């Protein structure tokens, strides 16, 4: 069985916790910080997960995540992607924008939306994240 890659950037640790739940749901998975992988390394993957919290005015983190995602857009057509992240305020606009961006680049986003939670993942978020991992693992 192939190993799902769960790639994330986390400022406070909340999105890293979310990545761990995605990995648990997948069974065979590797969590890796966006700082330790390149978009090209995901080019041959059929499916993977990406996580980033909302930053600033509900945006992707601008120094690591934004450049990573911009380059990754060239490699996502036809791939199944699970998106996830935490937020401290707002209504999830950053995630809706991210989903739209990945779909416009040709990706299939699981459930057509990302999994989000306010601050640290609660029980509902944990279950949604594990389900996301399970769905992505079936795509490998």
C-alpha positions in Angstrom: 0.0 0.0 0.0 1.3 3.5 -0.9 2.0 6.0 1.9 -0.1 9.1 2.0 1.8 12.4 2.3 0.3 14.9 4.7 2.1 18.1 4.1 1.5 21.1 6.4 2.7 24.4 7.8 1.8 25.3 11.4 2.5 28.4 13.4 0.9 27.5 16.7 0.8 23.7 16.5 -2.9 23.5 15.8 -2.5 22.6 12.1 0.2 20.1 12.9 -2.2 18.4 15.3 -4.7 18.3 12.4 -2.1 16.7 10.2 -1.6 14.0 12.7 -5.3 13.2 12.7 -5.3 13.0 8.9 -2.4 10.6 9.0 -4.2 8.4 11.6 -7.2 8.2 9.4 -5.1 7.2 6.4 -3.3 4.4 8.2 -0.1 4.4 6.1 0.9 8.1 6.1 3.8 10.4 6.5 3.4 13.9 7.9 6.0 16.4 6.7 6.4 20.1 7.1 6.2 22.2 4.0 9.7 23.4 4.8 11.0 19.8 4.4 9.5 18.9 1.0 9.3 20.5 -2.4 6.2 20.7 -4.7 8.1 18.7 -7.2 8.2 15.8 -4.7 4.4 15.7 -4.8 4.2 15.7 -8.6 4.0 11.9 -8.9 1.5 11.4 -6.1 -2.1 10.5 -6.9 -3.4 12.0 -3.7 -2.1 14.0 -0.8 -3.1 16.4 2.0 -2.1 20.0 2.5 -2.6 22.0 5.7 -2.2 25.7 6.5 -3.9 27.9 9.1 -5.5 31.2 8.2 -3.0 34.0 8.5 -3.4 37.8 8.5 -6.6 38.8 6.6 -7.6 35.1 6.1 -4.8 34.2 3.7 -2.3 31.4 3.3 1.0 32.0 5.2 3.0 34.2 2.8 6.7 33.3 3.2 6.5 29.5 3.0 3.0 28.3 2.1 2.1 30.8 -0.7 5.3 30.2 -2.7 4.9 26.4 -2.2 1.2 26.5 -3.3 2.0 28.7 -6.3 4.6 26.2 -7.6 2.4 23.2 -6.7 -0.4 24.6 -8.9 1.6 23.3 -11.9 1.5 19.7 -10.6 -2.1 19.3 -9.3 -4.2 18.6 -12.4 -6.1 15.3 -11.9 -4.8 14.8 -8.4 -7.0 14.3 -5.4 -6.2 16.7 -2.6 -7.4 17.1 1.0 -7.1 20.6 2.4 -7.2 21.4 6.1 -6.3 24.2 8.6 -7.2 26.0 11.7 -8.2 29.6 12.3 -8.6 32.0 15.2 -11.2 34.3 13.7 -13.1 34.8 10.5 -15.4 32.4 8.7 -13.1 30.2 6.6 -12.7 32.5 3.6 -9.0 31.5 3.3 -10.0 27.9 2.9 -12.8 28.6 0.3 -10.2 30.6 -1.7 -7.7 27.8 -1.4 -10.2 25.2 -2.5 -11.2 27.3 -5.5 -7.6 27.9 -6.4 -6.7 24.2 -6.4 -9.9 23.3 -8.4 -9.1 25.9 -11.0 -5.6 24.3 -11.3 -7.3 21.0 -12.1 -7.2 19.3 -8.7 -10.1 17.3 -7.2 -10.6 18.6 -3.6 -12.1 15.9 -1.3 -15.7 16.8 -0.6 -15.3 20.0 -2.5 -14.2 21.8 0.7 -11.4 21.8 3.3 -11.6 20.7 6.9 -11.3 23.7 9.2 -11.6 24.2 12.9 -11.3 27.1 15.3 -8.0 26.9 17.2 -7.1 23.4 18.3 -9.1 20.5 16.8 -12.1 19.4 18.8 -13.8 15.9 18.6 -15.8 16.9 15.5 -12.7 18.1 13.7 -10.8 15.0 14.8 -13.4 12.8 13.2 -13.6 14.9 10.0 -9.8 14.9 9.7 -9.6 11.1 10.1 -12.3 10.7 7.5 -10.3 12.9 5.2 -7.2 10.7 5.6 -9.3 7.6 5.0 -10.7 9.0 1.8 -7.3 10.1 0.5 -5.8 6.7 1.3 -8.4 5.0 -0.9 -7.2 7.2 -3.8 -3.6 6.0 -3.7 
